Amino acid sequence: MKLSAVLPLCIRGSYNIDDLGRTEILFKSLSAFAEPNLFNEFLIVCPDNEVEIIKEKCLKWEKLNIRVVSEEELIPELKAYPHVRGWRKQQMVKLAAPRMLDCDFFVTFDADIICLKPITKDMLLPNGKALLQYEMRSRHPKWWRSSSKILNTNAKFGDTKKGMSVTPAILSSKLCNLTGEEIEKGWKNNGTWVDRLCQLHNPNLLSNWTPYRFLRSRWTEYSLYYLSSQKNGQLDNYHITCGTSEHPQMLFSHSTNPIEEWDIKLSFSQNDPGLFCVVGSKRRLENEMVWDLVSPFIPYK
C-alpha cells in the first residue's frame, strides 16, 4: 500500500504570509514525528516562476522525498485559464495529484499544518483504508449544493448530516480519478474535468452571468470527491471513519483559533487524538512566533 503527499504552495500565500517559510515548521514536525519513508513521494506544486526557488529551499528535506513541479506541469489545462484564482488552483491540484503520484493514497497538506505526534502508515491507513474525518454539512451548505449540481446528484445523498472535513485529509487516487470522470459526465463542451471547473469561473463567458453558473460555483475538492464516491458506492471501499472506539486517532481535533486559547500542551499529548493541527494564515502570525509556541513540543534536530 503506497502512501504519498501533496502540498500546493506559493512563496507568498493568502494574506501575504510567508508560506514557504511556514513549511519549515511543517517539515520540522514531519521530520520529528513521521516514521522513516512514510511518504513514497511528497509532491509540492507551485507557480512556474517559483519552482527553482522552492526546490533549493527543500534540498535539506531530502528524507521527505520531496519533488517540486509547476502547477501547469501537473495541470496543463491551466494555461488556458489565467483568470483562475490561486485558491481554486489549490483545490484542483489536490484532485489532480494522481496524475503524477504513483500511490494508492495521499495526504493533502497546506503550508500552515503542523504534525503533533508520531505517525505511521498503519495509523493513517488502518486495514488498508484511509482515515476519513467528518464534519456537519450544515457548516458549509453551499459547498454541497454546488457540488451536487456539478455531479448531477442530490445534495442529500447519503447521510445528510455528515460531510467530509477539510485539509489535512487522505484521498484515494482511484477515487480522485473517479471524481474527475463524474465531473465530465453530462458536460456538453469538449475538455477535461479541469476545463469544466475552470470555465465556471471565467468572467468573460456570458453563461457565467446566470443562476445556472452561480448555483455551481461554490464547489470544493472535498465535497466533489465525497459526493462522487458516495454516488458510485465506493466510499466505504477506500475509507474508514476516524475518531471511533476502534480508530480513535483523528486527522485533527482541537482548534488553534484564537491562538490565545489554544492548549498547546494538550494538542501534543497522547490525550488528544488529533494527529495534525492547523495554525491558519488568517491570523497573520509571524512564522517565528508560531515556531516559538510549538518548538518545545517538537523533538526536531
Phi and psi in degrees as GROMACS dihedral restraints (atoms count N, CA, C in turn):
[ dihedral_restraints ]
;  ai    aj    ak    al  type     phi  dphi    fc
    3     4     5     6     1   -92.5    20    10
    4     5     6     7     1   134.3    20    10
    6     7     8     9     1  -122.9    20    10
    7     8     9    10     1   130.3    20    10
    9    10    11    12     1  -126.0    20    10
   10    11    12    13     1  -168.1    20    10
   12    13    14    15     1  -149.2    20    10
   13    14    15    16     1   155.5    20    10
   15    16    17    18     1  -136.7    20    10
   16    17    18    19     1   140.4    20    10
   18    19    20    21     1  -136.9    20    10
   19    20    21    22     1   106.7    20    10
   21    22    23    24     1   -71.0    20    10
   22    23    24    25     1   135.2    20    10
   24    25    26    27     1  -148.2    20    10
   25    26    27    28     1   139.2    20    10
   27    28    29    30     1  -124.7    20    10
   28    29    30    31     1   147.8    20    10
   30    31    32    33     1   -57.9    20    10
   31    32    33    34     1   -46.9    20    10
   33    34    35    36     1  -110.7    20    10
   34    35    36    37     1   116.4    20    10
   36    37    38    39     1   -94.0    20    10
   37    38    39    40     1  -157.0    20    10
   39    40    41    42     1   -58.2    20    10
   40    41    42    43     1   146.8    20    10
   42    43    44    45     1    62.5    20    10
   43    44    45    46     1    21.9    20    10
   45    46    47    48     1    58.7    20    10
   46    47    48    49     1    32.1    20    10
   48    49    50    51     1   -82.7    20    10
   49    50    51    52     1   145.5    20    10
   51    52    53    54     1   -75.1    20    10
   52    53    54    55     1    83.5    20    10
   54    55    56    57     1   -70.6    20    10
   55    56    57    58     1   -31.9    20    10
   57    58    59    60     1   -63.6    20    10
   58    59    60    61     1   -42.0    20    10
   60    61    62    63     1   -65.3    20    10
   61    62    63    64     1   -34.7    20    10
   63    64    65    66     1   -65.6    20    10
   64    65    66    67     1   -30.8    20    10
   66    67    68    69     1   -64.6    20    10
   67    68    69    70     1   -20.8    20    10
   69    70    71    72     1   -57.4    20    10
   70    71    72    73     1   -40.0    20    10
   72    73    74    75     1   -69.3    20    10
   73    74    75    76     1   -43.8    20    10
   75    76    77    78     1   -58.0    20    10
   76    77    78    79     1   -48.3    20    10
   78    79    80    81     1   -70.3    20    10
   79    80    81    82     1   -34.4    20    10
   81    82    83    84     1   -63.3    20    10
   82    83    84    85     1   -42.6    20    10
   84    85    86    87     1   -68.1    20    10
   85    86    87    88     1   -38.4    20    10
   87    88    89    90     1   -68.2    20    10
   88    89    90    91     1   -39.1    20    10
   90    91    92    93     1   -62.8    20    10
   91    92    93    94     1   -33.2    20    10
   93    94    95    96     1   -79.2    20    10
   94    95    96    97     1   -35.8    20    10
   96    97    98    99     1  -113.0    20    10
   97    98    99   100     1   -24.2    20    10
   99   100   101   102     1   -79.4    20    10
  100   101   102   103     1   138.4    20    10
  102   103   104   105     1   -63.1    20    10
  103   104   105   106     1   152.3    20    10
  105   106   107   108     1   -54.3    20    10
  106   107   108   109     1   135.2    20    10
  108   109   110   111     1    55.4    20    10
  109   110   111   112     1    36.2    20    10
  111   112   113   114     1   -58.2    20    10
  112   113   114   115     1   -41.8    20    10
  114   115   116   117     1  -101.8    20    10
  115   116   117   118     1   123.4    20    10
  117   118   119   120     1   -57.4    20    10
  118   119   120   121     1   -37.0    20    10
  120   121   122   123     1  -157.6    20    10
  121   122   123   124     1   144.7    20    10
  123   124   125   126     1  -116.9    20    10
  124   125   126   127     1   103.7    20    10
  126   127   128   129     1   -91.7    20    10
  127   128   129   130     1   121.0    20    10
  129   130   131   132     1  -105.6    20    10
  130   131   132   133     1   128.1    20    10
  132   133   134   135     1  -118.7    20    10
  133   134   135   136     1   123.2    20    10
  135   136   137   138     1  -142.5    20    10
  136   137   138   139     1   170.5    20    10
  138   139   140   141     1   -59.6    20    10
  139   140   141   142     1   150.7    20    10
  141   142   143   144     1   -57.1    20    10
  142   143   144   145     1   -40.3    20    10
  144   145   146   147     1   -76.7    20    10
  145   146   147   148     1     0.9    20    10
  147   148   149   150     1  -112.8    20    10
  148   149   150   151     1    -1.8    20    10
  150   151   152   153     1   -58.0    20    10
  151   152   153   154     1   -51.2    20    10
  153   154   155   156     1   -67.2    20    10
  154   155   156   157     1   -37.6    20    10
  156   157   158   159     1   -62.7    20    10
  157   158   159   160     1   -45.6    20    10
  159   160   161   162     1   -70.5    20    10
  160   161   162   163     1   -37.2    20    10
  162   163   164   165     1   -56.7    20    10
  163   164   165   166     1   -48.2    20    10
  165   166   167   168     1   -63.7    20    10
  166   167   168   169     1   -39.2    20    10
  168   169   170   171     1   -65.8    20    10
  169   170   171   172     1   -28.6    20    10
  171   172   173   174     1   -93.0    20    10
  172   173   174   175     1     0.2    20    10
  174   175   176   177     1   -57.6    20    10
  175   176   177   178     1   -36.6    20    10
  177   178   179   180     1   -73.8    20    10
  178   179   180   181     1    -9.1    20    10
  180   181   182   183     1  -100.7    20    10
  181   182   183   184     1    38.6    20    10
  183   184   185   186     1   -55.2    20    10
  184   185   186   187     1   -35.8    20    10
  186   187   188   189     1   -69.7    20    10
  187   188   189   190     1   -12.3    20    10
  189   190   191   192     1   -88.8    20    10
  190   191   192   193     1    -1.1    20    10
  192   193   194   195     1    58.7    20    10
  193   194   195   196     1    49.5    20    10
  195   196   197   198     1   -81.1    20    10
  196   197   198   199     1   138.3    20    10
  198   199   200   201     1  -129.4    20    10
  199   200   201   202     1   131.8    20    10
  201   202   203   204     1  -109.7    20    10
  202   203   204   205     1   126.2    20    10
  204   205   206   207     1  -133.6    20    10
  205   206   207   208     1   162.6    20    10
  207   208   209   210     1   -83.8    20    10
  208   209   210   211     1   159.2    20    10
  210   211   212   213     1   -58.8    20    10
  211   212   213   214     1   -40.6    20    10
  213   214   215   216     1   -78.3    20    10
  214   215   216   217     1   -17.6    20    10
  216   217   218   219     1   -72.3    20    10
  217   218   219   220     1   -39.9    20    10
  219   220   221   222     1   -76.5    20    10
  220   221   222   223     1   -40.8    20    10
  222   223   224   225     1  -127.6    20    10
  223   224   225   226     1    82.5    20    10
  225   226   227   228     1   -58.0    20    10
  226   227   228   229     1   -26.2    20    10
  228   229   230   231     1   -59.7    20    10
  229   230   231   232     1   -24.7    20    10
  231   232   233   234     1   -63.3    20    10
  232   233   234   235     1   -20.9    20    10
  234   235   236   237     1   -58.9    20    10
  235   236   237   238     1   -29.1    20    10
  237   238   239   240     1   -87.3    20    10
  238   239   240   241     1    -2.9    20    10
  240   241   242   243     1  -132.8    20    10
  241   242   243   244     1    67.5    20    10
  243   244   245   246     1   -65.3    20    10
  244   245   246   247     1   -14.6    20    10
  246   247   248   249     1   -78.4    20    10
  247   248   249   250     1   -14.5    20    10
  249   250   251   252     1   -69.5    20    10
  250   251   252   253     1   130.0    20    10
  252   253   254   255     1   -72.2    20    10
  253   254   255   256     1   158.7    20    10
  255   256   257   258     1   -59.2    20    10
  256   257   258   259     1   -37.2    20    10
  258   259   260   261     1   -63.1    20    10
  259   260   261   262     1   -40.9    20    10
  261   262   263   264     1   -68.1    20    10
  262   263   264   265     1   -38.7    20    10
  264   265   266   267     1   -60.1    20    10
  265   266   267   268     1   -42.3    20    10
  267   268   269   270     1   -58.5    20    10
  268   269   270   271     1   -40.2    20    10
  270   271   272   273     1   -67.5    20    10
  271   272   273   274     1   -41.4    20    10
  273   274   275   276     1   -69.7    20    10
  274   275   276   277     1   -33.2    20    10
  276   277   278   279     1   -57.7    20    10
  277   278   279   280     1   -41.7    20    10
  279   280   281   282     1   -66.8    20    10
  280   281   282   283     1   -39.7    20    10
  282   283   284   285     1   -73.2    20    10
  283   284   285   286     1   -29.1    20    10
  285   286   287   288     1   -88.7    20    10
  286   287   288   289     1    -7.7    20    10
  288   289   290   291     1   -51.4    20    10
  289   290   291   292     1   -37.3    20    10
  291   292   293   294     1   -62.2    20    10
  292   293   294   295     1   -13.0    20    10
  294   295   296   297     1   -61.7    20    10
  295   296   297   298     1   -27.0    20    10
  297   298   299   300     1  -119.2    20    10
  298   299   300   301     1   -18.7    20    10
  300   301   302   303     1   -94.5    20    10
  301   302   303   304     1   127.1    20    10
  303   304   305   306     1   -95.3    20    10
  304   305   306   307     1    84.5    20    10
  306   307   308   309     1  -156.8    20    10
  307   308   309   310     1   163.8    20    10
  309   310   311   312     1   -82.9    20    10
  310   311   312   313     1   -40.4    20    10
  312   313   314   315     1  -138.0    20    10
  313   314   315   316     1   159.9    20    10
  315   316   317   318     1  -147.5    20    10
  316   317   318   319     1   146.5    20    10
  318   319   320   321     1   -89.4    20    10
  319   320   321   322     1   134.7    20    10
  321   322   323   324     1   -95.3    20    10
  322   323   324   325     1   131.3    20    10
  324   325   326   327     1  -123.3    20    10
  325   326   327   328     1   155.6    20    10
  327   328   329   330     1  -120.1    20    10
  328   329   330   331     1   166.6    20    10
  330   331   332   333     1   -65.6    20    10
  331   332   333   334     1   -23.0    20    10
  333   334   335   336     1   -96.6    20    10
  334   335   336   337     1    20.6    20    10
  336   337   338   339     1   -95.5    20    10
  337   338   339   340     1   145.8    20    10
  339   340   341   342     1  -131.2    20    10
  340   341   342   343     1   133.1    20    10
  342   343   344   345     1   -79.4    20    10
  343   344   345   346     1   136.8    20    10
  345   346   347   348     1  -104.7    20    10
  346   347   348   349     1   -20.7    20    10
  348   349   350   351     1  -162.4    20    10
  349   350   351   352     1   169.1    20    10
  351   352   353   354     1   -54.9    20    10
  352   353   354   355     1   134.0    20    10
  354   355   356   357     1  -129.4    20    10
  355   356   357   358     1   144.5    20    10
  357   358   359   360     1  -131.2    20    10
  358   359   360   361     1   167.1    20    10
  360   361   362   363     1   -63.2    20    10
  361   362   363   364     1   -37.9    20    10
  363   364   365   366     1   -64.4    20    10
  364   365   366   367     1   -31.1    20    10
  366   367   368   369     1   -71.4    20    10
  367   368   369   370     1   -37.9    20    10
  369   370   371   372     1   -83.2    20    10
  370   371   372   373     1   -29.3    20    10
  372   373   374   375     1  -126.9    20    10
  373   374   375   376     1    63.0    20    10
  375   376   377   378     1   -63.7    20    10
  376   377   378   379     1   131.0    20    10
  378   379   380   381     1    58.6    20    10
  379   380   381   382     1    27.8    20    10
  381   382   383   384     1    76.4    20    10
  382   383   384   385     1    12.1    20    10
  384   385   386   387     1  -120.2    20    10
  385   386   387   388     1   148.8    20    10
  387   388   389   390     1   -84.2    20    10
  388   389   390   391     1   139.4    20    10
  390   391   392   393     1   -58.3    20    10
  391   392   393   394     1   138.7    20    10
  393   394   395   396     1  -128.1    20    10
  394   395   396   397     1   124.3    20    10
  396   397   398   399     1  -104.8    20    10
  397   398   399   400     1   135.4    20    10
  399   400   401   402     1  -101.2    20    10
  400   401   402   403     1   156.3    20    10
  402   403   404   405     1  -143.5    20    10
  403   404   405   406     1   163.8    20    10
  405   406   407   408     1   -69.3    20    10
  406   407   408   409     1   131.5    20    10
  408   409   410   411     1   -62.8    20    10
  409   410   411   412     1   -24.8    20    10
  411   412   413   414     1   -66.0    20    10
  412   413   414   415     1   -14.2    20    10
  414   415   416   417     1   -68.5    20    10
  415   416   417   418     1   -34.3    20    10
  417   418   419   420     1  -140.9    20    10
  418   419   420   421     1    65.9    20    10
  420   421   422   423     1   -60.8    20    10
  421   422   423   424     1   -30.3    20    10
  423   424   425   426     1   -66.5    20    10
  424   425   426   427     1   -32.2    20    10
  426   427   428   429     1   -58.1    20    10
  427   428   429   430     1   -45.5    20    10
  429   430   431   432     1   -75.0    20    10
  430   431   432   433     1   -37.2    20    10
  432   433   434   435     1   -66.4    20    10
  433   434   435   436     1   -45.9    20    10
  435   436   437   438     1   -63.6    20    10
  436   437   438   439     1   -45.8    20    10
  438   439   440   441     1   -64.0    20    10
  439   440   441   442     1   -37.7    20    10
  441   442   443   444     1   -65.8    20    10
  442   443   444   445     1   -33.7    20    10
  444   445   446   447     1   -70.6    20    10
  445   446   447   448     1   -39.7    20    10
  447   448   449   450     1   -62.3    20    10
  448   449   450   451     1   -39.9    20    10
  450   451   452   453     1   -88.3    20    10
  451   452   453   454     1    -0.8    20    10
  453   454   455   456     1    55.8    20    10
  454   455   456   457     1    47.5    20    10
  456   457   458   459     1  -136.1    20    10
  457   458   459   460     1   175.2    20    10
  459   460   461   462     1   -85.3    20    10
  460   461   462   463     1   134.2    20    10
  462   463   464   465     1   -62.8    20    10
  463   464   465   466     1   -19.8    20    10
  465   466   467   468     1   -95.4    20    10
  466   467   468   469     1    16.9    20    10
  468   469   470   471     1   -61.7    20    10
  469   470   471   472     1   133.5    20    10
  471   472   473   474     1    75.4    20    10
  472   473   474   475     1  -154.1    20    10
  474   475   476   477     1   -75.3    20    10
  475   476   477   478     1   109.5    20    10
  477   478   479   480     1   -68.4    20    10
  478   479   480   481     1   -15.1    20    10
  480   481   482   483     1   -83.9    20    10
  481   482   483   484     1   -23.4    20    10
  483   484   485   486     1  -103.9    20    10
  484   485   486   487     1   131.6    20    10
  486   487   488   489     1  -136.2    20    10
  487   488   489   490     1   161.2    20    10
  489   490   491   492     1   -73.6    20    10
  490   491   492   493     1   135.9    20    10
  492   493   494   495     1   -76.6    20    10
  493   494   495   496     1   179.7    20    10
  495   496   497   498     1  -102.3    20    10
  496   497   498   499     1  -170.1    20    10
  498   499   500   501     1   -58.7    20    10
  499   500   501   502     1   135.0    20    10
  501   502   503   504     1   -79.7    20    10
  502   503   504   505     1   143.0    20    10
  504   505   506   507     1  -141.4    20    10
  505   506   507   508     1   169.2    20    10
  507   508   509   510     1  -122.2    20    10
  508   509   510   511     1   124.0    20    10
  510   511   512   513     1  -113.9    20    10
  511   512   513   514     1   148.7    20    10
  513   514   515   516     1   -88.0    20    10
  514   515   516   517     1   132.9    20    10
  516   517   518   519     1   -60.7    20    10
  517   518   519   520     1   -41.3    20    10
  519   520   521   522     1   -65.1    20    10
  520   521   522   523     1   -39.5    20    10
  522   523   524   525     1   -73.3    20    10
  523   524   525   526     1   -28.7    20    10
  525   526   527   528     1   -64.8    20    10
  526   527   528   529     1   -44.0    20    10
  528   529   530   531     1   -63.3    20    10
  529   530   531   532     1   -38.8    20    10
  531   532   533   534     1   -64.0    20    10
  532   533   534   535     1   -38.5    20    10
  534   535   536   537     1   -61.6    20    10
  535   536   537   538     1   -43.7    20    10
  537   538   539   540     1   -59.2    20    10
  538   539   540   541     1   -42.3    20    10
  540   541   542   543     1   -63.8    20    10
  541   542   543   544     1   -39.6    20    10
  543   544   545   546     1   -67.6    20    10
  544   545   546   547     1   -36.7    20    10
  546   547   548   549     1   -65.0    20    10
  547   548   549   550     1   -36.1    20    10
  549   550   551   552     1   -74.7    20    10
  550   551   552   553     1   -24.6    20    10
  552   553   554   555     1   -61.4    20    10
  553   554   555   556     1   135.3    20    10
  555   556   557   558     1    75.4    20    10
  556   557   558   559     1     1.1    20    10
  558   559   560   561     1   -84.6    20    10
  559   560   561   562     1   126.4    20    10
  561   562   563   564     1   -78.8    20    10
  562   563   564   565     1   -22.8    20    10
  564   565   566   567     1   -82.8    20    10
  565   566   567   568     1   161.0    20    10
  567   568   569   570     1   -81.1    20    10
  568   569   570   571     1   150.9    20    10
  570   571   572   573     1   131.0    20    10
  571   572   573   574     1  -179.6    20    10
  573   574   575   576     1   -94.9    20    10
  574   575   576   577     1   179.9    20    10
  576   577   578   579     1   -62.0    20    10
  577   578   579   580     1   -31.7    20    10
  579   580   581   582     1   -64.0    20    10
  580   581   582   583     1   -44.4    20    10
  582   583   584   585     1   -57.1    20    10
  583   584   585   586     1   -44.1    20    10
  585   586   587   588     1   -63.1    20    10
  586   587   588   589     1   -45.8    20    10
  588   589   590   591     1   -66.7    20    10
  589   590   591   592     1   -40.7    20    10
  591   592   593   594     1   -65.4    20    10
  592   593   594   595     1   -38.6    20    10
  594   595   596   597     1   -68.0    20    10
  595   596   597   598     1   -22.6    20    10
  597   598   599   600     1   -66.5    20    10
  598   599   600   601     1   -16.6    20    10
  600   601   602   603     1  -120.0    20    10
  601   602   603   604     1    25.1    20    10
  603   604   605   606     1   -96.7    20    10
  604   605   606   607     1   107.8    20    10
  606   607   608   609     1   -68.0    20    10
  607   608   609   610     1   -13.5    20    10
  609   610   611   612     1   -84.7    20    10
  610   611   612   613     1    -8.1    20    10
  612   613   614   615     1   -88.6    20    10
  613   614   615   616     1   125.7    20    10
  615   616   617   618     1   -60.3    20    10
  616   617   618   619     1   -31.3    20    10
  618   619   620   621     1   -65.5    20    10
  619   620   621   622     1   -17.4    20    10
  621   622   623   624     1   -84.4    20    10
  622   623   624   625     1    -4.0    20    10
  624   625   626   627     1  -102.8    20    10
  625   626   627   628     1    45.2    20    10
  627   628   629   630     1  -136.4    20    10
  628   629   630   631     1   160.3    20    10
  630   631   632   633     1   -58.8    20    10
  631   632   633   634     1   -30.7    20    10
  633   634   635   636     1   -55.8    20    10
  634   635   636   637     1   -49.4    20    10
  636   637   638   639     1   -68.1    20    10
  637   638   639   640     1   -43.3    20    10
  639   640   641   642     1   -58.3    20    10
  640   641   642   643     1   -39.2    20    10
  642   643   644   645     1   -71.2    20    10
  643   644   645   646     1   -13.7    20    10
  645   646   647   648     1  -111.7    20    10
  646   647   648   649     1     1.8    20    10
  648   649   650   651     1   -89.8    20    10
  649   650   651   652     1    -6.8    20    10
  651   652   653   654     1  -101.0    20    10
  652   653   654   655     1    22.0    20    10
  654   655   656   657     1   -63.1    20    10
  655   656   657   658     1   159.0    20    10
  657   658   659   660     1  -134.9    20    10
  658   659   660   661     1   162.1    20    10
  660   661   662   663     1   -61.0    20    10
  661   662   663   664     1   -37.6    20    10
  663   664   665   666     1   -77.7    20    10
  664   665   666   667     1   -36.7    20    10
  666   667   668   669     1   -68.8    20    10
  667   668   669   670     1   -36.4    20    10
  669   670   671   672     1   -65.0    20    10
  670   671   672   673     1   -46.1    20    10
  672   673   674   675     1   -61.5    20    10
  673   674   675   676     1   -47.3    20    10
  675   676   677   678     1   -66.3    20    10
  676   677   678   679     1   -46.8    20    10
  678   679   680   681     1   -68.1    20    10
  679   680   681   682     1   -39.7    20    10
  681   682   683   684     1   -67.4    20    10
  682   683   684   685     1   -35.3    20    10
  684   685   686   687     1   -67.0    20    10
  685   686   687   688     1   -40.6    20    10
  687   688   689   690     1   -68.0    20    10
  688   689   690   691     1   -41.4    20    10
  690   691   692   693     1   -57.3    20    10
  691   692   693   694     1   -34.9    20    10
  693   694   695   696     1   -97.4    20    10
  694   695   696   697     1     7.1    20    10
  696   697   698   699     1    64.7    20    10
  697   698   699   700     1    29.1    20    10
  699   700   701   702     1  -107.9    20    10
  700   701   702   703     1    -9.6    20    10
  702   703   704   705     1   -57.0    20    10
  703   704   705   706     1   -48.7    20    10
  705   706   707   708     1   -72.1    20    10
  706   707   708   709     1   -13.0    20    10
  708   709   710   711     1   -77.1    20    10
  709   710   711   712     1   -19.6    20    10
  711   712   713   714     1  -123.9    20    10
  712   713   714   715     1   -11.5    20    10
  714   715   716   717     1  -130.5    20    10
  715   716   717   718     1   153.8    20    10
  717   718   719   720     1  -134.2    20    10
  718   719   720   721     1   140.0    20    10
  720   721   722   723     1   -71.5    20    10
  721   722   723   724     1   131.9    20    10
  723   724   725   726     1   -95.3    20    10
  724   725   726   727     1   168.9    20    10
  726   727   728   729     1    76.2    20    10
  727   728   729   730     1    24.1    20    10
  729   730   731   732     1  -107.1    20    10
  730   731   732   733     1   173.5    20    10
  732   733   734   735     1   -63.7    20    10
  733   734   735   736     1   -32.6    20    10
  735   736   737   738     1   -77.7    20    10
  736   737   738   739     1   -37.0    20    10
  738   739   740   741     1  -131.3    20    10
  739   740   741   742     1    78.8    20    10
  741   742   743   744     1   -70.1    20    10
  742   743   744   745     1   -21.0    20    10
  744   745   746   747     1   -63.7    20    10
  745   746   747   748     1   143.4    20    10
  747   748   749   750     1  -124.3    20    10
  748   749   750   751     1   153.3    20    10
  750   751   752   753     1   -66.1    20    10
  751   752   753   754     1   -38.9    20    10
  753   754   755   756     1  -158.2    20    10
  754   755   756   757     1   156.1    20    10
  756   757   758   759     1  -135.6    20    10
  757   758   759   760     1   -78.8    20    10
  759   760   761   762     1   -68.5    20    10
  760   761   762   763     1   139.6    20    10
  762   763   764   765     1   -77.4    20    10
  763   764   765   766     1   142.4    20    10
  765   766   767   768     1   -99.0    20    10
  766   767   768   769     1    12.1    20    10
  768   769   770   771     1  -121.9    20    10
  769   770   771   772     1   122.1    20    10
  771   772   773   774     1   -77.4    20    10
  772   773   774   775     1   149.3    20    10
  774   775   776   777     1   -61.4    20    10
  775   776   777   778     1   -28.6    20    10
  777   778   779   780     1   -67.5    20    10
  778   779   780   781     1   -22.3    20    10
  780   781   782   783     1  -102.6    20    10
  781   782   783   784     1     4.7    20    10
  783   784   785   786     1   -76.6    20    10
  784   785   786   787     1   121.5    20    10
  786   787   788   789     1   -85.7    20    10
  787   788   789   790     1    87.3    20    10
  789   790   791   792     1   -64.1    20    10
  790   791   792   793     1   -42.5    20    10
  792   793   794   795     1   -59.8    20    10
  793   794   795   796     1   -40.9    20    10
  795   796   797   798     1   -64.3    20    10
  796   797   798   799     1   -43.7    20    10
  798   799   800   801     1   -58.8    20    10
  799   800   801   802     1   -37.9    20    10
  801   802   803   804     1   -85.0    20    10
  802   803   804   805     1    -4.4    20    10
  804   805   806   807     1   -89.5    20    10
  805   806   807   808     1   165.0    20    10
  807   808   809   810     1   -74.7    20    10
  808   809   810   811     1    -7.6    20    10
  810   811   812   813     1   -76.8    20    10
  811   812   813   814     1   -14.0    20    10
  813   814   815   816     1  -106.3    20    10
  814   815   816   817     1   125.6    20    10
  816   817   818   819     1   -76.3    20    10
  817   818   819   820     1    -8.8    20    10
  819   820   821   822     1   -69.4    20    10
  820   821   822   823     1   133.7    20    10
  822   823   824   825     1   -90.4    20    10
  823   824   825   826     1   -24.7    20    10
  825   826   827   828     1  -136.6    20    10
  826   827   828   829     1   162.3    20    10
  828   829   830   831     1  -135.0    20    10
  829   830   831   832     1   164.5    20    10
  831   832   833   834     1  -121.9    20    10
  832   833   834   835     1   118.4    20    10
  834   835   836   837     1  -104.2    20    10
  835   836   837   838     1    88.9    20    10
  837   838   839   840     1   -62.6    20    10
  838   839   840   841     1   147.9    20    10
  840   841   842   843     1   -66.7    20    10
  841   842   843   844     1   -21.8    20    10
  843   844   845   846     1   -58.1    20    10
  844   845   846   847     1   -28.0    20    10
  846   847   848   849     1   -75.5    20    10
  847   848   849   850     1   -12.3    20    10
  849   850   851   852     1    55.2    20    10
  850   851   852   853     1    39.4    20    10
  852   853   854   855     1   -79.0    20    10
  853   854   855   856     1   136.3    20    10
  855   856   857   858     1   -65.2    20    10
  856   857   858   859     1   142.2    20    10
  858   859   860   861     1   -58.0    20    10
  859   860   861   862     1   -38.1    20    10
  861   862   863   864     1   -62.8    20    10
  862   863   864   865     1   -37.4    20    10
  864   865   866   867     1   -66.5    20    10
  865   866   867   868     1   -43.5    20    10
  867   868   869   870     1   -61.8    20    10
  868   869   870   871     1   -44.7    20    10
  870   871   872   873     1   -64.4    20    10
  871   872   873   874     1   -38.4    20    10
  873   874   875   876     1   -61.0    20    10
  874   875   876   877     1   -34.7    20    10
  876   877   878   879     1   -71.5    20    10
  877   878   879   880     1   -40.7    20    10
  879   880   881   882     1   -99.2    20    10
  880   881   882   883     1   -20.1    20    10
  882   883   884   885     1   -58.9    20    10
  883   884   885   886     1   -32.1    20    10
  885   886   887   888     1   -61.3    20    10
  886   887   888   889     1   -17.4    20    10
  888   889   890   891     1  -107.6    20    10
  889   890   891   892     1    -0.5    20    10
  891   892   893   894     1  -114.1    20    10
  892   893   894   895     1   110.1    20    10
  894   895   896   897     1   -76.8    20    10
  895   896   897   898     1    62.7    20    10
  897   898   899   900     1   -93.9    20    10
  898   899   900   901     1   133.9    20    10
